[in-house]
C-alpha cells in the first residue's frame, strides 16, 4: 500500500515516504515537523547544471552536464579502507570517466547499461592523461527525461545538511512531498493582498523555489514565501495589540495634572531634553486613554529614560496608584532606587527598595509598606515577583533593561496588578525589523538626543603592541583625578579560552602595573554586599581603577569615570560594547573607550570593532550588530519570543516585513473578529505555521 495515500499535507513528516522517525527527528531541528513545513524549507543556494554538452566538446574547467550510458563500473579499495568507484560513461560522441571516493554503495546504484546524467566540473587526470569528473552529481534516468530530474541536469536546489541528513536526501524528500501533496497546497493570503503586492500564487512559489527553471524566478518565489511568514506573524502581533487595547484596566484611566507635572519639572535638577519631553507627552496620551498603556521606551545609554519614567510615577502616585520598577541586577536596582528617591521623595512620595539579600526585619517592613499602600514607588529586582509580594493598588509598571528578563518573569510582574499600564525601557537600541516583530504590539517612544554638555566618547581599537601606551594614558587620566574601568570577559582563567581573567589581571594591575593607584575588583560571583561596597568606593573616588566583568554593563553612573578599556573586545557583541562604552562620558570631561583586540582576533572581528570607532549612534550600531550576529544571537530567542522564521530573513527582508505588517493590520481593521472566510483561512495558517510560538509574544 502506498503510504502517501494515508497522509495529507498536514501530516507529520515522518509519514512521508522514505523519511521515518530517525530523519523526522533531524528535520525537527530545522523546524520541519509536517509535510507542509518541508515544502517551506527553502534551499540555501542553487547550482546550475542545466547546460548539457556532448562529451567530445568538454574542456578542463567546464561546469556542465552530460547524458550518456554506463559502459562499465569498477569498485576498488586503496590505502586501507578508502574506496574508489569508477564509471565510464559514453554518449554518441565520446566517453569520459567519473570518479567517486568513499562511496562504495554506488556500485549498487550505478550499473552497466544504465542511462545516466553527470553534472560537475571537468578535470584532468595527470596520471591517466585523460579528462574526468570527480565526485559529480548524478542521476540514473531510467525512462525519465532530463527535465524531470532532481539531482542533476537542471538548476539543482542545495539544502543545508542537518546532522547526518544530507542535502541530497532532503532534496529527495522535497520532491516526494511535491509529487504526493502538491495539489493540496492552499494559499492562505487574501486575494486583495496577493493582488496589491503582485505576489505569485503559493503553488507557483513552492514549485519555483524548489525546482526552478530560472534563478530569478526562485528569488521572486522566496520573497513571496518570506512575505507570507511575516504576514501570518503580524496577524499574531496585530491581534494581541487589539486585545490589549480592548482589555479592561485594573485602575481607572489616569487624570494627568499639568500642575503636578510643572511641580515635578520644577523639582528636577536639570531641564528635560526635547526628546524626553516628547516621550513624556506620548506616555501622557496613553495613560489618559481607556486602554492600558504598553509602551517601549528606547534611549541610548545616558539619554535620561529614568527621568521620563519618574514623571509618570509622580502622576501615578498623585492618582493614588502604586508604581513598580523591576531591574535585572541589584546594582541597577539600587541605582534606580537612589535616583528615584532623590527625584520623588521631595515631592512627598515614599520609595521602597526590595531585593533578594535584605535582612528579615527590613524585608518584612518593605512588604508591609507595599501591601498597605504606604509605599508609592517600589523598586526592585526579580524579588518583586516572588510569592508574598502583594501590592495595594499597582497601576504602573516599569521594566528596565527588559531583555535581561525572561518572558515568564515579565508576565508575573504585570499580573501582580491585573492589567496595569506598562513602560518597557531599554538602552539597547533595537533594529527596526526586530522592533516590528519582538515588540510589534507595543507603541514605541525614542529618546534620540543626549543631555546638554555631554561630549561623544572617543573610541579607538588597539592591539597588544599598544598596551604600554594605553597604560601610560591611564596613568595620565588617573593623575588628573579621573577614574578608569577595565573590563574582562571572564572572571577566572579558562583552560579552553586563552583570555586574561579579571581576578588574575586585577592582582597584576594592582601590584605590578599601578602599584601606587587604588585598583578595585567587581564581578558577578561576589556577594551582593561585596559588590555594593566596591561600587560605593568607586563612586566615592576611593578607587581609581575598577577591574570588572560585564556586571557593570548597566546601572553604573560615575560621572568622574572617563576611560573604558575592554580587553578581548572581539569576544563581545557590538550592542554590549556600546553598553559598556556608555558607562563613561557621563560627566563634563572628555571620555574615551579603548577596545583591546586579542592576538587571536580575526580580520572580521577587527572589522566589527571598527564600527564602534566610527559611530556613537546606538541605532546604527544595533543594525550592524544584527547583520554580523543574526537575530537569534542578537536578541536571545528563548528570552524574547522571537519566532523561528524558516524563509524570511530579518536582516535582508525589512521591506517585506513593513508591507506585511501594513496588510495584516488592515485585515484586522476590516475584520476585527477574523470571522470572515478569508480571515478564517489566515487564522488556520497562523496556527499551523507557528505551532503556538505566538504565545511567547504575550509579554513585550
C-alpha positions in Angstrom: 0.0 0.0 0.0 1.3 3.5 -0.9 1.9 5.3 2.4 1.2 8.7 0.8 -2.5 7.6 0.4 -2.8 7.7 4.2 -1.2 11.1 4.7 -2.2 14.7 4.0 0.0 17.8 3.6 -0.6 18.5 7.3 0.6 15.0 8.5 3.8 14.6 10.5 6.8 14.5 8.1 7.8 11.1 9.4 4.9 9.6 7.4 6.3 10.9 4.1 7.7 8.0 2.1 11.4 7.5 2.9 11.5 9.7 6.0 10.6 7.7 9.1 11.2 8.6 12.8 15.0 9.0 12.6 15.1 11.6 9.8 12.0 13.2 11.1 13.8 13.9 14.4 16.6 15.6 12.4 14.2 17.6 10.3 12.5 18.8 13.5 15.8 20.6 14.4 15.2 22.9 11.5 11.5 23.4 12.4 10.2 20.9 9.9 7.5 18.9 11.7 4.9 18.4 9.0 5.0 17.7 5.3 3.8 21.3 4.6 6.8 22.5 6.7 9.1 20.6 4.4 7.7 22.5 1.4 8.6 25.7 3.2 12.1 24.5 3.8 13.8 26.5 1.1 17.2 25.8 -0.5 20.2 27.8 0.7 21.5 28.1 -2.8 21.2 26.8 -6.4 23.7 25.1 -8.7 23.0 25.5 -12.4 23.7 22.2 -14.1 21.2 22.9 -16.9 23.9 23.3 -19.6 24.0 19.9 -21.4 27.1 19.3 -23.5 28.4 16.5 -25.8 31.4 14.7 -24.2 33.8 15.4 -27.1 33.3 19.2 -26.6 34.3 19.2 -23.0 37.2 21.3 -21.8 39.0 21.2 -18.5 37.3 23.6 -16.1 33.9 23.4 -17.7 31.0 23.1 -15.3 28.5 21.1 -17.4 26.1 18.2 -17.6 26.5 15.2 -19.9 23.9 12.5 -20.6 25.1 9.0 -21.6 25.2 5.3 -21.0 27.3 3.5 -18.4 29.8 1.3 -20.3 31.5 -0.2 -17.2 32.0 0.3 -13.5 34.8 -0.7 -11.1 34.9 -0.5 -7.3 38.3 -0.8 -5.7 39.8 -0.2 -2.2 43.0 1.7 -1.7 45.1 2.8 1.3 43.3 0.6 3.8 39.5 1.2 3.8 39.4 4.0 1.3 37.4 3.1 -1.8 37.2 4.4 -5.3 34.2 4.0 -7.6 34.8 4.5 -11.3 32.2 4.6 -14.1 32.9 5.0 -17.8 30.1 6.9 -19.4 29.6 7.3 -23.2 27.4 9.4 -25.4 27.2 9.5 -29.2 30.5 11.5 -29.4 32.9 10.1 -26.9 33.4 8.6 -23.4 34.5 10.1 -20.0 35.4 8.6 -16.6 33.5 9.6 -13.4 35.3 9.0 -10.1 33.8 8.9 -6.6 35.7 8.4 -3.3 34.5 6.6 -0.2 31.0 5.9 -1.6 31.1 2.1 -2.1 27.3 1.8 -2.1 27.4 3.5 -5.6 28.3 0.1 -7.0 24.7 -1.0 -6.3 23.3 2.3 -7.6 25.2 2.8 -10.9 25.3 -0.3 -13.1 26.5 -1.2 -16.6 23.9 -0.2 -19.2 22.2 2.5 -17.1 21.3 5.8 -18.8 22.8 8.4 -16.5 23.2 12.1 -16.1 26.5 13.6 -14.7 26.8 17.2 -13.6 30.1 18.6 -12.4 33.4 20.2 -13.2 35.7 18.7 -15.9 39.2 17.9 -14.5 42.3 16.4 -15.9 43.9 13.2 -14.5 47.7 13.7 -15.0 48.5 10.0 -14.3 45.9 8.6 -16.7 46.3 11.6 -19.0 42.5 12.0 -19.5 39.6 14.2 -18.7 37.3 13.1 -15.9 34.6 14.1 -13.4 35.5 13.8 -9.7 32.5 13.3 -7.4 29.9 14.7 -9.8 26.3 15.0 -9.0 24.5 12.3 -10.9 21.1 10.7 -11.5 20.2 7.4 -13.1 17.5 8.4 -15.5 15.5 5.2 -16.3 12.7 6.3 -18.6 12.6 9.9 -17.4 13.5 13.0 -19.5 16.2 15.4 -18.3 13.5 18.0 -17.4 12.2 15.5 -14.8 15.5 15.1 -12.9 16.1 16.1 -9.3 19.8 15.9 -8.6 21.5 16.7 -12.0 20.9 18.1 -15.4 19.0 21.1 -14.2 19.1 24.1 -11.8 19.6 22.0 -8.6 18.4 23.2 -5.2 21.1 22.9 -2.5 19.7 22.3 1.0 21.7 22.7 4.3 22.7 19.4 5.8 21.0 18.7 9.2 23.2 16.4 11.3 23.6 13.2 9.3 20.8 14.1 7.0 22.4 15.2 3.7 21.1 18.0 1.4 20.7 15.4 -1.4 18.4 13.3 0.8 16.4 16.4 1.8 16.1 17.2 -2.0 14.6 13.7 -2.5 12.2 14.2 0.4 11.0 17.6 -1.0 10.4 16.0 -4.4 8.5 13.2 -2.8 6.3 15.7 -0.9 5.6 17.7 -4.0 4.7 14.6 -6.1 2.3 13.4 -3.4 0.8 16.6 -2.0 1.3 19.5 -4.4 -2.5 19.6 -5.2 -3.3 20.0 -1.5 -1.5 23.4 -1.3 -3.9 26.1 -0.3 -2.9 29.8 -0.5 -3.7 31.4 2.9 -3.2 35.0 1.7 -6.3 37.1 1.0 -6.7 37.7 -2.8 -6.6 41.5 -2.3 -3.2 41.1 -0.6 -1.8 39.0 -3.4 -3.0 41.5 -6.0 -1.8 44.5 -4.1 1.7 43.2 -3.6 1.8 41.4 -7.1 2.8 38.1 -5.5 2.8 34.8 -7.3 0.4 32.2 -6.1 1.5 29.8 -3.4 1.7 26.7 -5.7 3.8 28.7 -8.2 6.1 29.9 -5.4 6.6 26.4 -3.9 7.4 25.0 -7.4 9.8 27.8 -8.3 11.6 28.0 -5.0 12.5 24.3 -5.1 12.8 23.2 -8.7 13.0 26.3 -10.7 14.0 26.8 -14.4 15.3 30.3 -13.7 17.1 31.5 -10.5 15.4 34.9 -10.8 12.1 33.1 -10.5 13.4 31.3 -7.5 14.3 34.6 -5.8 10.9 36.0 -6.6 9.3 32.9 -5.1 11.4 33.1 -2.0 10.3 36.7 -1.5 6.6 35.6 -1.7 7.1 32.9 1.0 9.0 35.3 3.2 6.2 37.9 2.9 3.7 35.2 3.9 5.6 34.3 7.0 5.8 37.9 8.0 2.1 38.4 7.3 1.0 35.5 9.4 3.2 36.5 12.3 2.0 40.1 12.1 -1.6 38.8 12.4 -0.5 37.4 15.9 1.1 40.8 16.7 -2.0 42.8 15.5 -4.5 40.6 17.3 -2.5 40.8 20.6 -2.2 44.6 20.2 -6.0 44.8 19.6 -6.8 42.6 22.6 -4.6 44.8 24.9 -6.3 47.9 23.7 -9.7 46.3 24.4 -8.7 44.7 27.8 -10.3 46.3 30.9 -7.9 48.3 33.0 -7.0 47.4 36.6 -7.4 51.0 37.5 -9.4 54.0 36.1 -7.6 56.0 33.4 -5.1 58.4 34.9 -6.0 62.0 35.4 -2.9 63.8 34.2 -2.3 67.0 36.2 -0.4 69.7 34.4 0.0 71.5 37.7 1.6 68.4 39.2 3.8 67.9 36.1 5.0 71.5 36.5 5.8 70.8 40.1 7.8 67.7 39.0 9.7 69.7 36.4 10.5 72.4 38.9 12.0 69.8 41.3 14.3 68.3 38.7 18.0 69.4 39.0 18.1 69.7 35.2 15.8 70.5 32.2 14.3 67.7 30.1 15.6 67.5 26.6 13.2 67.8 23.7 13.2 64.1 23.2 12.5 63.4 26.8 9.6 65.9 26.8 8.2 64.2 23.7 8.4 60.8 25.3 6.6 62.1 28.4 3.8 63.6 26.2 3.4 60.2 24.4 3.0 58.5 27.8 0.5 61.1 29.0 -1.8 60.4 26.0 -1.6 56.6 26.7 -2.2 57.0 30.4 -5.3 59.1 29.9 -6.7 56.7 27.4 -9.2 53.9 28.2 -6.9 51.1 27.2 -3.9 50.1 29.3 -0.6 51.5 28.1 2.0 49.2 26.6 4.9 51.4 25.5 8.6 50.7 24.7 11.0 53.5 25.6 14.2 53.2 23.7 17.0 55.5 24.6 20.8 55.4 24.3 22.9 55.0 27.4 22.8 58.2 29.4 19.8 59.7 27.5 17.6 60.0 30.6 15.0 57.3 30.4 14.7 57.2 34.3 13.5 60.8 34.4 10.8 60.1 31.9 9.6 57.1 33.9 9.7 59.2 37.1 7.4 61.8 35.5 4.8 59.1 35.1 5.4 57.6 38.5 4.7 61.0 40.0 1.4 61.3 38.2 0.5 57.7 39.2 1.2 58.5 42.9 -0.9 61.6 42.7 -3.8 59.5 41.4 -3.4 57.0 44.3 -1.6 54.3 42.3 1.5 52.4 43.2 4.4 52.1 40.7 6.8 49.2 40.4 10.2 49.3 38.7 11.9 46.0 38.1 15.6 45.9 37.2 17.8 42.9 36.3 20.6 43.4 38.8 20.9 44.6 42.3 23.4 47.2 41.2 21.0 48.7 38.8 18.0 48.4 41.2 19.9 50.2 43.9 20.9 52.9 41.5 17.3 53.4 40.3 16.2 53.5 43.9 18.7 56.2 44.8 17.9 58.3 41.7 14.1 57.9 42.0 14.3 58.7 45.7 16.2 61.9 45.0 13.6 62.9 42.4 10.3 61.9 44.0 10.7 61.9 47.8 10.9 65.7 47.8 7.5 65.6 46.2 6.1 63.6 49.1 6.3 60.1 47.7 7.6 57.1 49.6 10.1 54.9 47.7 10.9 51.4 48.8 13.7 49.0 47.6 13.0 45.3 47.5 15.9 43.0 46.8 16.9 39.4 47.5 19.6 39.9 50.2 17.6 42.0 52.6 17.6 41.3 56.4 14.3 39.6 57.5 13.1 42.6 59.5 14.0 45.1 56.8 12.2 42.9 54.2 9.1 42.5 56.4 8.8 46.3 56.7 9.1 46.7 53.0 6.5 44.1 52.2 4.0 45.6 54.7 4.5 49.1 53.1 3.8 47.6 49.7 0.8 45.7 51.0 -0.9 48.6 52.9 -0.1 51.3 50.3 2.5 53.1 52.5 5.0 52.8 49.6 4.1 54.7 46.5 7.0 53.6 44.4 8.6 50.1 44.7 12.0 49.5 43.1 13.5 46.0 43.0 14.9 43.0 41.2 13.0 39.8 40.4 12.3 39.8 44.1 9.2 41.9 43.1 7.5 38.9 41.5 8.1 36.4 44.3 5.3 34.9 46.4 4.4 37.1 49.4 4.7 40.4 47.5 1.2 41.9 47.5 0.6 45.4 46.1 -2.1 47.6 47.4 -3.0 49.3 44.1 -0.4 48.6 41.4 -1.3 50.7 38.4 2.0 51.5 36.7 4.9 49.0 35.9 8.3 49.9 34.5 10.6 47.0 33.3 14.1 48.2 32.8 16.7 46.5 30.5 13.9 44.1 29.9 15.9 41.9 27.5 17.6 40.6 30.7 14.4 39.1 31.9 12.6 36.0 30.7 9.1 36.2 29.2 7.5 34.5 32.3 9.2 37.0 34.7 7.9 39.9 32.8 4.4 38.4 32.8 4.5 37.7 36.5 5.0 41.4 37.4 2.2 42.5 35.1 -0.1 40.0 36.7 0.6 41.4 40.2 -1.6 44.4 39.1 -4.1 42.8 36.9 -3.7 44.9 33.7 -1.5 47.9 34.8 0.0 50.5 32.4 3.4 49.2 31.4 6.5 51.0 30.3 9.3 48.8 29.0 12.7 50.5 28.9 15.9 49.5 27.1 19.2 51.1 26.5 20.0 48.5 23.8 18.8 50.1 20.6 16.6 47.7 18.7 16.8 47.4 14.9 13.6 48.2 13.1 12.9 44.6 12.0 13.2 43.3 15.5 11.2 46.1 16.9 8.3 45.2 14.5 8.5 41.5 15.5 9.6 41.2 19.1 7.9 44.4 20.2 5.4 44.8 17.4 2.4 45.0 19.7 3.9 47.9 21.8 3.9 51.6 21.0 7.4 53.0 20.7 9.0 56.1 22.1 12.6 57.0 21.2 14.9 59.4 23.1 17.4 60.3 20.4 19.4 63.1 22.0 21.8 63.3 24.9 21.5 65.8 27.7 23.3 69.1 27.1 27.1 69.2 27.9 27.7 65.5 27.1 30.6 65.0 24.6 30.7 61.9 22.4 33.0 59.3 23.7 36.1 58.9 21.6 36.7 55.3 20.7 39.8 53.5 19.4 40.8 49.9 18.6 44.2 48.8 19.9 46.2 45.6 19.9 48.8 44.1 22.2 51.6 46.2 20.7 50.0 49.4 22.0 49.4 48.1 25.6 52.3 50.2 27.1 51.0 53.4 25.5 47.5 52.5 26.8 48.7 52.1 30.4 50.6 55.4 30.1 47.4 57.1 29.1 45.5 55.5 32.0 48.2 56.9 34.4 47.7 60.3 32.9 44.0 60.3 33.3 44.2 59.0 36.9 46.9 61.6 37.6 44.4 64.3 36.6 41.9 62.9 39.1 39.8 60.8 36.6 38.7 57.2 37.0 39.0 54.1 34.8 37.1 50.9 34.0 38.9 47.8 32.7 36.5 45.1 31.7 37.4 41.4 31.0 35.2 38.7 29.5 35.8 36.1 32.2 36.1 36.0 36.0 38.7 33.3 36.1 41.0 31.9 33.5 39.6 29.1 31.4 41.6 26.2 30.0 39.5 26.4 26.9 39.9 30.1 26.1 43.2 32.0 26.4 41.7 35.1 27.8 43.1 37.3 30.6 40.8 36.8 33.6 39.6 39.6 35.8 40.8 38.0 39.0 44.3 37.3 37.8 44.7 40.6 36.0 43.4 42.5 39.0 46.3 41.3 41.0 48.8 42.1 38.2 47.4 45.6 37.7 47.2 46.3 41.4 50.7 45.0 42.4 52.9 45.5 39.3 51.4 47.9 36.8 49.7 50.5 39.0 51.2 49.9 42.5 50.6 53.5 43.5 46.9 53.6 42.5 43.9 52.1 44.2 42.7 49.2 42.0 39.3 47.5 42.8 37.6 44.4 41.5 34.0 43.6 41.0 32.4 40.6 39.3 29.2 38.6 39.3 30.3 35.8 41.6 30.8 38.2 44.5 28.2 38.5 47.2 25.8 41.5 46.8 27.3 43.2 49.8 30.8 43.0 48.4 29.8 44.3 45.0 27.8 47.2 46.6 30.8 48.2 48.8 33.2 48.2 45.8 30.8 50.2 43.7 30.3 52.6 46.6 34.0 53.1 46.9 34.4 53.6 43.2 31.6 56.1 43.1 33.1 58.0 46.0 36.5 58.2 44.3 38.3 55.9 46.8 39.1 53.5 43.9 40.7 55.0 40.8 40.8 51.9 38.5 37.9 49.3 38.6 38.6 45.9 37.1 35.4 44.2 36.3 33.4 41.7 34.2 30.3 42.8 32.4 28.4 43.2 35.7 29.0 46.9 35.2 27.3 46.8 31.7 24.2 48.6 33.1 23.4 50.6 36.1 26.7 52.2 36.9 26.7 56.0 36.9 30.1 57.5 37.9 30.5 60.9 36.1 34.1 61.1 37.0 35.0 57.9 35.1 36.5 58.9 31.7 38.1 55.8 30.3 36.6 52.4 29.5 39.1 49.7 28.5 37.6 46.5 27.2 40.0 43.5 27.0 39.5 40.9 24.3 36.8 43.2 22.9 36.3 40.8 20.0 34.5 38.4 22.4 31.6 40.9 22.9 28.7 41.8 20.6 28.6 45.4 19.3 25.5 46.2 21.3 27.2 45.0 24.5 30.3 47.0 23.8 28.1 50.1 23.2 26.5 49.5 26.6 29.9 49.3 28.2 31.1 52.4 26.5 28.0 54.1 28.0 29.5 53.8 31.4 31.8 56.7 30.6 31.0 60.1 29.0 28.5 60.8 31.8 30.3 63.9 33.1 31.7 67.1 31.7 35.2 65.8 30.9 36.1 64.2 27.5 35.9 60.4 27.8 37.5 57.6 25.9 36.8 53.9 25.1 39.7 51.7 24.2 38.9 48.3 22.6 41.8 45.9 23.1 41.7 43.2 20.4 43.3 39.9 21.5 46.2 38.4 19.5 43.8 35.8 18.0 41.2 38.3 16.8 40.3 37.7 13.2 40.1 40.3 10.5 36.3 40.0 10.6 36.3 40.7 14.4 38.5 43.7 13.9 36.2 44.9 11.2 33.3 44.7 13.7 35.2 46.7 16.3 35.8 49.4 13.7 32.1 50.1 13.8 32.3 51.3 17.4 35.2 53.6 16.4 33.3 55.1 13.6 30.0 56.0 15.3 28.3 56.6 18.7 24.8 56.2 17.2 23.3 53.2 19.0 20.8 52.5 16.3 23.4 52.3 13.6 25.5 50.0 15.8 22.5 47.8 16.5 21.7 47.4 12.8 25.3 46.4 12.1 25.4 44.1 15.1 22.2 42.4 13.8 23.9 41.9 10.4 27.0 40.4 12.0 25.4 38.1 14.5 21.9 37.4 13.2 18.6 38.0 15.2 18.7 34.8 17.3 22.0 35.7 18.9 21.3 39.4 19.0 18.1 39.1 21.0 18.2 35.6 22.6 15.3 33.7 21.1 14.1 32.0 24.3 14.0 35.2 26.2 12.2 37.2 23.7 9.7 35.1 21.9 11.4 35.8 18.6 9.7 33.4 16.2 11.7 31.0 14.1 11.3 32.1 10.5 12.1 29.3 8.1 12.2 31.6 5.0 12.1 35.2 6.0 15.3 37.0 6.9 15.0 39.8 9.5 18.2 41.4 8.2 17.5 41.3 4.4 13.7 41.5 4.2 12.9 44.7 6.0 10.8 46.0 3.1 8.7 42.8 3.1 8.1 43.0 6.8 6.9 46.6 6.7 4.5 45.7 3.8 3.2 42.5 5.6 2.6 44.5 8.8 0.5 47.1 7.0 -1.6 44.4 5.3 -2.0 42.3 8.4 -3.2 45.3 10.4 -5.5 46.3 7.6 -7.1 42.8 7.6 -7.7 43.1 11.4 -9.2 46.5 10.9 -11.5 45.2 8.2 -12.5 42.1 10.2 -11.7 42.6 13.9 -13.1 39.2 14.9 -11.3 37.5 11.9 -14.6 35.7 11.3 -14.9 36.2 7.5 -13.9 33.1 5.3 -10.7 34.7 4.1 -9.8 35.6 7.7 -10.5 32.1 9.0 -8.1 30.7 6.4 -5.4 33.1 7.6 -6.0 32.1 11.3 -5.8 28.4 10.4 -2.5 29.1 8.6 -1.2 31.0 11.6 -1.9 28.1 13.9 -0.3 25.6 11.6 2.7 27.7 10.8 3.8 28.9 14.2 2.7 25.9 16.3 2.0 28.0 19.3 5.1 30.2 19.1 2.9 33.3 19.1 2.1 32.6 22.7 5.7 33.7 23.5 4.7 37.2 22.5 2.2 37.7 25.3 4.6 40.0 27.2 6.7 42.7 25.4 
